[in-house]
């Protein structure tokens, strides 16, 4: 674990920042699964697929948390070289989806004397190295399955409890003011201990979270992928976002990548083809959230099957 600032007199506040959907515009565990699949051999892929297949049984299969626990157990059985490769691939994709507004805010708060803590349900096997590379003072995340302790996912009240315990250990009975940066109502228990809350989400999600809070906190909204004519168009192909680019660059990309998504605005994407009127697509300065998994899989499958295998380019 990383050590927080030792001079508590110089600390002006503490920031608890969420990871998925907040600092990283996407689901980091999906990136981890994709990296695991690409790295694993045939037998390991079969074992991983079995762990994932049980998710189809819903709560009887342990739900999302059970699936995560099984995958982490599978990961713990890999060789160290394979683990390192999976983590590095995961980190590489996560870095490509960083929210610039949140990243800039964290840098400013740290420069003002805040201790910044990454508080996430993501596994520490990649959350800690990611936090370290971004200058966080501490990382609180979901532990692996190697320990003898009872395993649980650090989400909701468990995350809030972990943050309260960290505050008590680090600052004693009189901790500094707390800021929470998140995107999801799951963090409402954590929001209750904060004076300032920054929500990165669409307006309706912001209203849902701020309306459910019971205190007198100050709320601030960051809209990811907000339409801004000062920006450019964003496209999604080869499972990555490309932008901001202008009209001419869009035409150039579409001449080579016919199976492509364009960002409409507010995190929404749709298929874009040559000759389509770009008026339907919004411009944005910062990278928008990625498309939903189903949409990503569909466009990638069309690209693979129709273009790469069948040679159909239109």
C-alpha angles and dihedrals in degrees: 000000000000121000120242123226109295097209101076091180089068094051113105096180148331125252122202107195125189120222115208112064091000116059090007115042097220144032109297092196089060087053088050092051092049091049090048092051093048093048100042126091124234096274093044090050090053090051092048092048089054091054090050095045092063087066088075089071091067116208090356087063092049096265122241093324091051091050091050091049092051093048092049090050089051090049092051090061095058126099117266092247091055092047092052092050093050092049093048092049090049092050092048093057092043091054090054090059101047116140105237095203092054092043091051092047091053091050091051094047092049090050088053091056103268122144107230120211127186105220111184147148088227117111115269090228088084102009093068096052089044091051091047092052090052096051099252116162094217141005126212113187147138110299124228124252096255094091124084092231122107107274121235138158114252098235138124115348092002090059092047090050092050090051093048091050091049091051091051094048093046104039106015122220096336109055121176124255115297129226120192123200114192145135104212141070088230086082095060091109089055092045089060091069094048133092095198126035126191114195120196104196145093117297094259092053090047091053091047093053097041091046092053095051113103100201135071096259124154112245129205127187129218113185110206114220092008112180109255123168090210088069133061142244122290124213131189120213136134084028094292139094119249122194174297090276135155131241094271093050090050090055090048093051093047091054087066104025110048094165099066141131126225125208111245096183141278092044094305121132135189137181113278123198135181112283095023117138107254091207087092091061123077127223121232136184096210130047111274125224113280121259118270115278093252092053091047093050092047096052092044091049092051090049093049099042104032101034107025099034105027098028094231106148101174 
